[in-house]
Each structure stands twice: as structure tokens, then as C-alpha cells.
Amino acid sequence: QVQLVESGGGSVQPGGSLRLSCAASGFTFRSVFMRWYRQAPGKERELVATVTSAGTGGSASYADSVKGRFTISRDNAKKTVYLQMNSLKVEDTAVYYCNAFILLRDYWGQGTQVTVSS
């Protein structure tokens, strides 16, 4: 069965960095676009970053709010997707979720909390 397990969240001061990881299993990882979403309290879940499949070049795209600060990457051998977050802002505080869209269905990890505060 499909499993997505996030790790790497935590508390950091504004301007700090964190790296999130999402370990995937149960599907052909290299063939699937992988995404990071986030959900802040009282807000809708929003797409943060996407990395395409290996067959389409593993290209990355980002929400405007994180462009230039966040980097998504994937290691197909380790079946893991990463989100490197630099220059963190208070407004980046949210639960971050890994996502895979497979055969017309969304799969989600359990989420990892990122808190940015002074």
C-alpha cells in the first residue's frame, strides 16, 4: 500500500532553515510527480512545491510565496522527496504534507509541524 512518511519539522527562529523529508513506499516512486503542501491554522491547504517524475526531468515549481527560499528535490534511489526551507518567515508556520497523486487519487503523509517564531 502507498505510504508517505514525513520528517524534519520543528521550531526555528525567523531567518532559519529546516529540511523536510518524505519517505515513500508502495508505488513506483520515480514515475510520480511529488508535491509538498502546507496548512496553517484556520487556512486552506496550499500547494508549496512540485517536482516532476524522473521521466519528465524532475523539474521543480514553486508557489510565489516561497520562490527563491525553498527548494524541492527527489532522490529516486532512496524513494525520498525533500523540501529545503531557507530564510524562514513567521508566515511559513504550518503543518507540511507530502503528496502523491496516483491513478486519480491523492495520497498524503501524516504531516510534520513547522513553527517559525522569535
N, CA, C and O atoms as CSV, one atom per row, in Angstrom:
chain,resi,resn,atom,element,x,y,z
A,1,GLN,N,N,0.833,-1.176,0.000
A,1,GLN,CA,C,0.000,0.000,0.000
A,1,GLN,C,C,0.883,1.247,0.000
A,1,GLN,O,O,2.033,1.219,0.439
A,2,VAL,N,N,0.318,2.328,-0.500
A,2,VAL,CA,C,1.077,3.575,-0.570
A,2,VAL,C,C,1.291,4.129,0.837
A,2,VAL,O,O,0.358,4.218,1.635
A,3,GLN,N,N,2.533,4.495,1.119
A,3,GLN,CA,C,2.847,5.140,2.389
A,3,GLN,C,C,3.765,6.319,2.131
A,3,GLN,O,O,4.700,6.238,1.335
A,4,LEU,N,N,3.482,7.409,2.814
A,4,LEU,CA,C,4.306,8.611,2.770
A,4,LEU,C,C,4.577,9.014,4.211
A,4,LEU,O,O,3.641,9.231,4.981
A,5,VAL,N,N,5.832,9.115,4.579
A,5,VAL,CA,C,6.192,9.422,5.962
A,5,VAL,C,C,7.107,10.634,5.983
A,5,VAL,O,O,8.251,10.581,5.530
A,6,GLU,N,N,6.575,11.738,6.523
A,6,GLU,CA,C,7.354,12.978,6.598
A,6,GLU,C,C,8.182,13.029,7.881
A,6,GLU,O,O,7.837,12.409,8.886
A,7,SER,N,N,9.264,13.769,7.824
A,7,SER,CA,C,10.091,14.034,8.997
A,7,SER,C,C,10.841,15.345,8.779
A,7,SER,O,O,10.890,15.870,7.666
A,8,GLY,N,N,11.424,15.863,9.859
A,8,GLY,CA,C,12.276,17.039,9.739
A,8,GLY,C,C,11.677,18.336,10.207
A,8,GLY,O,O,12.360,19.360,10.206
A,9,GLY,N,N,10.406,18.331,10.612
A,9,GLY,CA,C,9.806,19.555,11.109
A,9,GLY,C,C,10.393,19.954,12.452
A,9,GLY,O,O,11.187,19.226,13.047
A,10,GLY,N,N,9.983,21.133,12.916
A,10,GLY,CA,C,10.459,21.606,14.206
A,10,GLY,C,C,10.215,23.091,14.369
A,10,GLY,O,O,9.472,23.708,13.606
A,11,SER,N,N,10.863,23.656,15.391
A,11,SER,CA,C,10.737,25.081,15.680
A,11,SER,C,C,12.031,25.787,15.332
A,11,SER,O,O,13.121,25.289,15.615
A,12,VAL,N,N,11.905,26.943,14.720
A,12,VAL,CA,C,13.082,27.692,14.280
A,12,VAL,C,C,12.760,29.182,14.351
A,12,VAL,O,O,11.599,29.582,14.268
A,13,GLN,N,N,13.792,29.987,14.504
A,13,GLN,CA,C,13.610,31.433,14.507
A,13,GLN,C,C,13.510,31.964,13.083
A,13,GLN,O,O,13.991,31.327,12.145
A,14,PRO,N,N,12.891,33.124,12.919
A,14,PRO,CA,C,12.843,33.731,11.584
A,14,PRO,C,C,14.249,33.858,10.998
A,14,PRO,O,O,15.200,34.234,11.684
A,15,GLY,N,N,14.350,33.530,9.704
A,15,GLY,CA,C,15.639,33.533,9.039
A,15,GLY,C,C,16.351,32.199,9.069
A,15,GLY,O,O,17.362,32.016,8.391
A,16,GLY,N,N,15.837,31.275,9.843
A,16,GLY,CA,C,16.464,29.968,9.960
A,16,GLY,C,C,16.102,29.037,8.820
A,16,GLY,O,O,15.404,29.413,7.878
A,17,SER,N,N,16.599,27.799,8.930
A,17,SER,CA,C,16.404,26.798,7.880
A,17,SER,C,C,15.950,25.473,8.475
A,17,SER,O,O,16.254,25.152,9.623
A,18,LEU,N,N,15.231,24.728,7.686
A,18,LEU,CA,C,14.849,23.355,8.001
A,18,LEU,C,C,14.829,22.556,6.704
A,18,LEU,O,O,14.614,23.107,5.624
A,19,ARG,N,N,15.055,21.258,6.822
A,19,ARG,CA,C,14.898,20.372,5.670
A,19,ARG,C,C,13.900,19.286,6.025
A,19,ARG,O,O,14.095,18.530,6.976
A,20,LEU,N,N,12.833,19.220,5.253
A,20,LEU,CA,C,11.827,18.177,5.420
A,20,LEU,C,C,12.137,17.019,4.476
A,20,LEU,O,O,12.645,17.208,3.371
A,21,SER,N,N,11.819,15.830,4.942
A,21,SER,CA,C,11.974,14.625,4.128
A,21,SER,C,C,10.650,13.885,4.077
A,21,SER,O,O,9.853,13.948,5.014
A,22,CYS,N,N,10.424,13.192,2.988
A,22,CYS,CA,C,9.236,12.349,2.843
A,22,CYS,C,C,9.671,11.034,2.211
A,22,CYS,O,O,10.049,10.985,1.041
A,23,ALA,N,N,9.612,9.973,3.002
A,23,ALA,CA,C,9.979,8.645,2.522
A,23,ALA,C,C,8.740,7.960,1.967
A,23,ALA,O,O,7.711,7.872,2.637
A,24,ALA,N,N,8.850,7.477,0.735
A,24,ALA,CA,C,7.710,6.891,0.038
A,24,ALA,C,C,7.885,5.393,-0.156
A,24,ALA,O,O,9.004,4.896,-0.282
A,25,SER,N,N,6.774,4.689,-0.177
A,25,SER,CA,C,6.799,3.260,-0.466
A,25,SER,C,C,5.457,2.841,-1.035
A,25,SER,O,O,4.456,3.543,-0.897
A,26,GLY,N,N,5.457,1.670,-1.685
A,26,GLY,CA,C,4.206,1.105,-2.168
A,26,GLY,C,C,3.807,1.518,-3.576
A,26,GLY,O,O,2.720,1.171,-4.039
A,27,PHE,N,N,4.667,2.251,-4.258
A,27,PHE,CA,C,4.386,2.633,-5.638
A,27,PHE,C,C,5.702,2.912,-6.345
A,27,PHE,O,O,6.761,2.977,-5.722
A,28,THR,N,N,5.610,3.076,-7.668
A,28,THR,CA,C,6.808,3.330,-8.466
A,28,THR,C,C,7.181,4.798,-8.333
A,28,THR,O,O,6.741,5.643,-9.113
A,29,PHE,N,N,7.994,5.078,-7.340
A,29,PHE,CA,C,8.268,6.453,-6.936
A,29,PHE,C,C,8.755,7.320,-8.099
A,29,PHE,O,O,8.295,8.449,-8.269
A,30,ARG,N,N,9.669,6.800,-8.883
A,30,ARG,CA,C,10.312,7.618,-9.909
A,30,ARG,C,C,9.328,8.079,-10.991
A,30,ARG,O,O,9.614,9.011,-11.744
A,31,SER,N,N,8.179,7.424,-11.060
A,31,SER,CA,C,7.212,7.727,-12.124
A,31,SER,C,C,6.135,8.728,-11.702
A,31,SER,O,O,5.260,9.073,-12.497
A,32,VAL,N,N,6.198,9.186,-10.473
A,32,VAL,CA,C,5.117,10.002,-9.909
A,32,VAL,C,C,5.610,11.407,-9.586
A,32,VAL,O,O,6.685,11.589,-9.015
A,33,PHE,N,N,4.802,12.397,-9.964
A,33,PHE,CA,C,5.068,13.759,-9.508
A,33,PHE,C,C,4.883,13.783,-7.981
A,33,PHE,O,O,3.953,13.172,-7.455
A,34,MET,N,N,5.747,14.468,-7.299
A,34,MET,CA,C,5.636,14.586,-5.844
A,34,MET,C,C,5.458,16.051,-5.464
A,34,MET,O,O,6.030,16.945,-6.087
A,35,ARG,N,N,4.666,16.273,-4.444
A,35,ARG,CA,C,4.348,17.649,-4.042
A,35,ARG,C,C,4.434,17.820,-2.539
A,35,ARG,O,O,4.232,16.877,-1.774
A,36,TRP,N,N,4.738,19.034,-2.134
A,36,TRP,CA,C,4.616,19.451,-0.738
A,36,TRP,C,C,3.494,20.479,-0.662
A,36,TRP,O,O,3.435,21.428,-1.443
A,37,TYR,N,N,2.607,20.260,0.306
A,37,TYR,CA,C,1.553,21.203,0.643
A,37,TYR,C,C,1.780,21.662,2.087
A,37,TYR,O,O,2.561,21.067,2.829
A,38,ARG,N,N,1.084,22.723,2.461
A,38,ARG,CA,C,1.073,23.139,3.853
A,38,ARG,C,C,-0.300,23.683,4.222
A,38,ARG,O,O,-1.062,24.153,3.377
A,39,GLN,N,N,-0.583,23.600,5.525
A,39,GLN,CA,C,-1.847,24.108,6.034
A,39,GLN,C,C,-1.595,24.817,7.344
A,39,GLN,O,O,-1.176,24.216,8.333
A,40,ALA,N,N,-1.861,26.111,7.326
A,40,ALA,CA,C,-1.735,26.920,8.541
A,40,ALA,C,C,-3.074,26.909,9.273
A,40,ALA,O,O,-4.109,26.662,8.655
A,41,PRO,N,N,-3.068,27.174,10.585
A,41,PRO,CA,C,-4.313,27.184,11.348
A,41,PRO,C,C,-5.338,28.135,10.739
A,41,PRO,O,O,-5.041,29.299,10.472
A,42,GLY,N,N,-6.543,27.625,10.526
A,42,GLY,CA,C,-7.618,28.458,10.003
A,42,GLY,C,C,-7.547,28.745,8.521
A,42,GLY,O,O,-8.351,29.518,8.001
A,43,LYS,N,N,-6.602,28.138,7.837
A,43,LYS,CA,C,-6.449,28.379,6.400
A,43,LYS,C,C,-6.582,27.078,5.620
A,43,LYS,O,O,-6.473,25.984,6.174
A,44,GLU,N,N,-6.820,27.226,4.324
A,44,GLU,CA,C,-6.912,26.053,3.459
A,44,GLU,C,C,-5.516,25.506,3.161
A,44,GLU,O,O,-4.518,26.225,3.223
A,45,ARG,N,N,-5.477,24.236,2.841
A,45,ARG,CA,C,-4.215,23.622,2.449
A,45,ARG,C,C,-3.773,24.235,1.123
A,45,ARG,O,O,-4.580,24.407,0.210
A,46,GLU,N,N,-2.499,24.559,1.028
A,46,GLU,CA,C,-1.995,25.190,-0.197
A,46,GLU,C,C,-0.790,24.436,-0.732
A,46,GLU,O,O,0.002,23.870,0.022
A,47,LEU,N,N,-0.673,24.445,-2.044
A,47,LEU,CA,C,0.455,23.811,-2.707
A,47,LEU,C,C,1.693,24.689,-2.548
A,47,LEU,O,O,1.661,25.889,-2.818
A,48,VAL,N,N,2.772,24.070,-2.109
A,48,VAL,CA,C,4.025,24.788,-1.892
A,48,VAL,C,C,5.012,24.550,-3.033
A,48,VAL,O,O,5.594,25.489,-3.577
A,49,ALA,N,N,5.190,23.261,-3.388
A,49,ALA,CA,C,6.199,22.943,-4.405
A,49,ALA,C,C,5.890,21.600,-5.053
A,49,ALA,O,O,5.291,20.719,-4.436
A,50,THR,N,N,6.307,21.460,-6.299
A,50,THR,CA,C,6.123,20.236,-7.077
A,50,THR,C,C,7.440,19.855,-7.731
A,50,THR,O,O,8.176,20.715,-8.214
A,51,VAL,N,N,7.731,18.565,-7.743
A,51,VAL,CA,C,8.839,18.067,-8.558
A,51,VAL,C,C,8.278,16.989,-9.479
A,51,VAL,O,O,7.588,16.073,-9.031
A,52,THR,N,N,8.578,17.106,-10.755
A,52,THR,CA,C,8.016,16.160,-11.717
A,52,THR,C,C,8.734,14.812,-11.624
A,52,THR,O,O,9.718,14.659,-10.899
A,53,SER,N,N,8.219,13.847,-12.372
A,53,SER,CA,C,8.769,12.499,-12.344
A,53,SER,C,C,10.151,12.453,-12.996
A,53,SER,O,O,10.562,13.390,-13.680
A,54,ALA,N,N,10.842,11.369,-12.777
A,54,ALA,CA,C,12.166,11.213,-13.379
A,54,ALA,C,C,12.073,11.275,-14.900
A,54,ALA,O,O,12.934,11.858,-15.558
A,55,GLY,N,N,11.040,10.682,-15.445
A,55,GLY,CA,C,10.879,10.646,-16.896
A,55,GLY,C,C,10.609,11.990,-17.537
A,55,GLY,O,O,10.776,12.151,-18.746
A,56,THR,N,N,10.196,12.947,-16.740
A,56,THR,CA,C,9.934,14.304,-17.253
A,56,THR,C,C,10.968,15.290,-16.733
A,56,THR,O,O,10.749,16.501,-16.767
A,57,GLY,N,N,12.075,14.782,-16.259
A,57,GLY,CA,C,13.207,15.640,-15.942
A,57,GLY,C,C,13.334,16.076,-14.509
A,57,GLY,O,O,14.295,16.757,-14.152
A,58,GLY,N,N,12.378,15.697,-13.672
A,58,GLY,CA,C,12.484,16.099,-12.280
A,58,GLY,C,C,12.488,17.602,-12.087
A,58,GLY,O,O,13.204,18.118,-11.228
A,59,SER,N,N,11.702,18.302,-12.872
A,59,SER,CA,C,11.658,19.769,-12.794
A,59,SER,C,C,10.865,20.214,-11.579
A,59,SER,O,O,9.944,19.533,-11.129
A,60,ALA,N,N,11.246,21.381,-11.057
A,60,ALA,CA,C,10.616,21.914,-9.851
A,60,ALA,C,C,9.811,23.165,-10.162
A,60,ALA,O,O,10.155,23.940,-11.055
A,61,SER,N,N,8.745,23.346,-9.418
A,61,SER,CA,C,7.973,24.579,-9.480
A,61,SER,C,C,7.521,24.929,-8.069
A,61,SER,O,O,7.420,24.063,-7.201
A,62,TYR,N,N,7.249,26.227,-7.854
A,62,TYR,CA,C,7.006,26.722,-6.506
A,62,TYR,C,C,5.871,27.734,-6.454
A,62,TYR,O,O,5.584,28.424,-7.432
A,63,ALA,N,N,5.236,27.805,-5.293
A,63,ALA,CA,C,4.316,28.900,-5.022
A,63,ALA,C,C,5.124,30.195,-4.954
A,63,ALA,O,O,6.287,30.196,-4.550
A,64,ASP,N,N,4.492,31.288,-5.354
A,64,ASP,CA,C,5.186,32.580,-5.337
A,64,ASP,C,C,5.698,32.933,-3.947
A,64,ASP,O,O,6.740,33.573,-3.804
A,65,SER,N,N,4.965,32.516,-2.931
A,65,SER,CA,C,5.307,32.895,-1.558
A,65,SER,C,C,6.604,32.257,-1.068
A,65,SER,O,O,7.192,32.734,-0.097
A,66,VAL,N,N,7.062,31.188,-1.722
A,66,VAL,CA,C,8.285,30.505,-1.266
A,66,VAL,C,C,9.388,30.513,-2.313
A,66,VAL,O,O,10.492,30.038,-2.051
A,67,LYS,N,N,9.105,31.043,-3.484
A,67,LYS,CA,C,10.085,31.043,-4.572
A,67,LYS,C,C,11.355,31.766,-4.134
A,67,LYS,O,O,11.302,32.866,-3.584
A,68,GLY,N,N,12.483,31.136,-4.386
A,68,GLY,CA,C,13.762,31.732,-4.011
A,68,GLY,C,C,14.209,31.386,-2.600
A,68,GLY,O,O,15.353,31.647,-2.228
A,69,ARG,N,N,13.317,30.801,-1.815
A,69,ARG,CA,C,13.663,30.431,-0.434
A,69,ARG,C,C,13.611,28.928,-0.216
A,69,ARG,O,O,14.398,28.389,0.562
A,70,PHE,N,N,12.694,28.244,-0.893
A,70,PHE,CA,C,12.507,26.803,-0.735
A,70,PHE,C,C,13.024,26.077,-1.971
A,70,PHE,O,O,12.975,26.598,-3.086
A,71,THR,N,N,13.521,24.860,-1.748
A,71,THR,CA,C,13.974,24.015,-2.853
A,71,THR,C,C,13.434,22.605,-2.655
A,71,THR,O,O,13.672,21.977,-1.623
A,72,ILE,N,N,12.705,22.112,-3.656
A,72,ILE,CA,C,12.223,20.726,-3.630
A,72,ILE,C,C,13.176,19.885,-4.462
A,72,ILE,O,O,13.667,20.322,-5.503
A,73,SER,N,N,13.431,18.673,-3.988
A,73,SER,CA,C,14.286,17.754,-4.735
A,73,SER,C,C,13.841,16.332,-4.448
A,73,SER,O,O,13.084,16.083,-3.510
A,74,ARG,N,N,14.322,15.396,-5.267
A,74,ARG,CA,C,13.956,13.996,-5.068
A,74,ARG,C,C,15.182,13.127,-5.280
A,74,ARG,O,O,16.052,13.423,-6.100
A,75,ASP,N,N,15.223,12.045,-4.516
A,75,ASP,CA,C,16.235,11.011,-4.682
A,75,ASP,C,C,15.486,9.740,-5.039
A,75,ASP,O,O,14.900,9.092,-4.172
A,76,ASN,N,N,15.506,9.392,-6.295
A,76,ASN,CA,C,14.707,8.248,-6.745
A,76,ASN,C,C,15.251,6.926,-6.217
A,76,ASN,O,O,14.485,5.983,-6.021
A,77,ALA,N,N,16.538,6.841,-5.987
A,77,ALA,CA,C,17.120,5.621,-5.427
A,77,ALA,C,C,16.652,5.400,-3.988
A,77,ALA,O,O,16.433,4.266,-3.563
A,78,LYS,N,N,16.503,6.491,-3.250
A,78,LYS,CA,C,16.059,6.390,-1.852
A,78,LYS,C,C,14.552,6.530,-1.718
A,78,LYS,O,O,14.015,6.397,-0.618
A,79,LYS,N,N,13.863,6.798,-2.822
A,79,LYS,CA,C,12.414,6.988,-2.798
A,79,LYS,C,C,12.027,8.057,-1.779
A,79,LYS,O,O,11.125,7.865,-0.964
A,80,THR,N,N,12.711,9.157,-1.843
A,80,THR,CA,C,12.520,10.230,-0.879
A,80,THR,C,C,12.452,11.571,-1.610
A,80,THR,O,O,13.196,11.821,-2.559
A,81,VAL,N,N,11.543,12.421,-1.144
A,81,VAL,CA,C,11.461,13.785,-1.636
A,81,VAL,C,C,11.780,14.723,-0.477
A,81,VAL,O,O,11.410,14.465,0.668
A,82,TYR,N,N,12.464,15.804,-0.791
A,82,TYR,CA,C,12.929,16.744,0.221
A,82,TYR,C,C,12.359,18.134,-0.035
A,82,TYR,O,O,12.003,18.491,-1.159
A,83,LEU,N,N,12.286,18.901,1.042
A,83,LEU,CA,C,11.977,20.322,0.917
A,83,LEU,C,C,12.963,21.081,1.795
A,83,LEU,O,O,12.860,21.070,3.022
A,84,GLN,N,N,13.917,21.738,1.148
A,84,GLN,CA,C,14.855,22.577,1.866
A,84,GLN,C,C,14.239,23.963,1.999
A,84,GLN,O,O,13.893,24.603,1.005
A,85,MET,N,N,14.107,24.414,3.239
A,85,MET,CA,C,13.455,25.691,3.514
A,85,MET,C,C,14.458,26.634,4.164
A,85,MET,O,O,14.926,26.386,5.275
A,86,ASN,N,N,14.780,27.705,3.473
A,86,ASN,CA,C,15.701,28.712,3.983
A,86,ASN,C,C,14.983,30.033,4.191
A,86,ASN,O,O,13.876,30.238,3.692
A,87,SER,N,N,15.623,30.924,4.931
A,87,SER,CA,C,15.063,32.259,5.182
A,87,SER,C,C,13.610,32.171,5.633
A,87,SER,O,O,12.739,32.880,5.129
A,88,LEU,N,N,13.376,31.295,6.582
A,88,LEU,CA,C,12.002,31.042,7.033
A,88,LEU,C,C,11.392,32.284,7.666
A,88,LEU,O,O,12.067,33.068,8.334
A,89,LYS,N,N,10.089,32.434,7.432
A,89,LYS,CA,C,9.332,33.560,7.947
A,89,LYS,C,C,8.238,33.043,8.891
A,89,LYS,O,O,7.860,31.872,8.843
A,90,VAL,N,N,7.748,33.926,9.735
A,90,VAL,CA,C,6.676,33.541,10.659
A,90,VAL,C,C,5.494,32.971,9.883
A,90,VAL,O,O,4.839,32.032,10.336
A,91,GLU,N,N,5.228,33.538,8.724
A,91,GLU,CA,C,4.075,33.093,7.930
A,91,GLU,C,C,4.279,31.731,7.263
A,91,GLU,O,O,3.359,31.217,6.628
A,92,ASP,N,N,5.445,31.151,7.396
A,92,ASP,CA,C,5.672,29.781,6.915
A,92,ASP,C,C,5.212,28.741,7.940
A,92,ASP,O,O,5.231,27.542,7.659
A,93,THR,N,N,4.805,29.190,9.107
A,93,THR,CA,C,4.328,28.269,10.138
A,93,THR,C,C,3.099,27.514,9.643
A,93,THR,O,O,2.108,28.119,9.234
A,94,ALA,N,N,3.176,26.190,9.687
A,94,ALA,CA,C,2.094,25.354,9.164
A,94,ALA,C,C,2.443,23.889,9.403
A,94,ALA,O,O,3.560,23.552,9.795
A,95,VAL,N,N,1.469,23.038,9.160
A,95,VAL,CA,C,1.746,21.611,9.033
A,95,VAL,C,C,2.042,21.347,7.552
A,95,VAL,O,O,1.270,21.732,6.675
A,96,TYR,N,N,3.157,20.694,7.297
A,96,TYR,CA,C,3.593,20.424,5.927
A,96,TYR,C,C,3.306,18.957,5.592
A,96,TYR,O,O,3.618,18.049,6.362
A,97,TYR,N,N,2.705,18.760,4.422
A,97,TYR,CA,C,2.290,17.427,3.989
A,97,TYR,C,C,2.950,17.063,2.662
A,97,TYR,O,O,3.060,17.884,1.751
A,98,CYS,N,N,3.374,15.834,2.584
A,98,CYS,CA,C,3.857,15.261,1.341
A,98,CYS,C,C,2.664,14.665,0.593
A,98,CYS,O,O,1.746,14.126,1.211
A,99,ASN,N,N,2.679,14.762,-0.722
A,99,ASN,CA,C,1.545,14.302,-1.530
A,99,ASN,C,C,2.015,13.576,-2.776
A,99,ASN,O,O,2.979,13.975,-3.428
A,100,ALA,N,N,1.301,12.490,-3.090
A,100,ALA,CA,C,1.479,11.796,-4.364
A,100,ALA,C,C,0.094,11.598,-4.973
A,100,ALA,O,O,-0.838,11.177,-4.288
A,101,PHE,N,N,-0.033,11.901,-6.255
A,101,PHE,CA,C,-1.304,11.719,-6.961
A,101,PHE,C,C,-1.137,10.530,-7.890
A,101,PHE,O,O,-0.438,10.604,-8.901
A,102,ILE,N,N,-1.792,9.429,-7.529
A,102,ILE,CA,C,-1.567,8.161,-8.230
A,102,ILE,C,C,-2.905,7.594,-8.668
A,102,ILE,O,O,-3.804,7.399,-7.849
A,103,LEU,N,N,-3.035,7.330,-9.963
A,103,LEU,CA,C,-4.269,6.722,-10.508
A,103,LEU,C,C,-5.505,7.474,-10.019
A,103,LEU,O,O,-6.451,6.889,-9.491
A,104,LEU,N,N,-5.461,8.774,-10.213
A,104,LEU,CA,C,-6.590,9.666,-9.934
A,104,LEU,C,C,-6.928,9.765,-8.453
A,104,LEU,O,O,-8.041,10.155,-8.099
A,105,ARG,N,N,-5.992,9.421,-7.590
A,105,ARG,CA,C,-6.239,9.512,-6.151
A,105,ARG,C,C,-5.075,10.224,-5.486
A,105,ARG,O,O,-3.913,10.015,-5.833
A,106,ASP,N,N,-5.419,11.082,-4.507
A,106,ASP,CA,C,-4.416,11.757,-3.697
A,106,ASP,C,C,-4.034,10.880,-2.508
A,106,ASP,O,O,-4.884,10.302,-1.832
A,107,TYR,N,N,-2.732,10.804,-2.281
A,107,TYR,CA,C,-2.212,10.143,-1.083
A,107,TYR,C,C,-1.431,11.185,-0.282
A,107,TYR,O,O,-0.711,12.012,-0.842
A,108,TRP,N,N,-1.592,11.124,1.052
A,108,TRP,CA,C,-0.989,12.116,1.924
A,108,TRP,C,C,-0.186,11.439,3.030
A,108,TRP,O,O,-0.513,10.338,3.471
A,109,GLY,N,N,0.858,12.113,3.462
A,109,GLY,CA,C,1.536,11.705,4.676
A,109,GLY,C,C,0.782,12.237,5.884
A,109,GLY,O,O,-0.268,12.865,5.756
A,110,GLN,N,N,1.345,11.969,7.069
A,110,GLN,CA,C,0.679,12.371,8.310
A,110,GLN,C,C,0.916,13.840,8.638
A,110,GLN,O,O,0.232,14.411,9.488
A,111,GLY,N,N,1.891,14.453,7.962
A,111,GLY,CA,C,2.193,15.853,8.203
A,111,GLY,C,C,3.295,16.034,9.228
A,111,GLY,O,O,3.484,15.202,10.115
A,112,THR,N,N,4.015,17.131,9.092
A,112,THR,CA,C,5.044,17.491,10.060
A,112,THR,C,C,4.928,18.988,10.347
A,112,THR,O,O,4.808,19.803,9.431
A,113,GLN,N,N,4.964,19.329,11.626
A,113,GLN,CA,C,4.750,20.713,12.048
A,113,GLN,C,C,6.029,21.531,11.878
A,113,GLN,O,O,7.113,21.118,12.291
A,114,VAL,N,N,5.874,22.687,11.267
A,114,VAL,CA,C,6.953,23.675,11.178
A,114,VAL,C,C,6.465,24.943,11.870
A,114,VAL,O,O,5.433,25.506,11.503
A,115,THR,N,N,7.210,25.383,12.867
A,115,THR,CA,C,6.858,26.588,13.609
A,115,THR,C,C,8.015,27.579,13.518
A,115,THR,O,O,9.150,27.263,13.873
A,116,VAL,N,N,7.709,28.776,13.038
A,116,VAL,CA,C,8.721,29.831,12.921
A,116,VAL,C,C,8.303,30.975,13.840
A,116,VAL,O,O,7.289,31.633,13.607
A,117,SER,N,N,9.082,31.200,14.865
A,117,SER,CA,C,8.755,32.267,15.812
A,117,SER,C,C,10.017,32.730,16.514
A,117,SER,O,O,11.012,32.011,16.606
A,118,SER,N,N,9.938,33.954,17.003
A,118,SER,CA,C,11.083,34.510,17.729
A,118,SER,C,C,10.870,34.373,19.228
A,118,SER,O,O,11.724,34.783,20.013
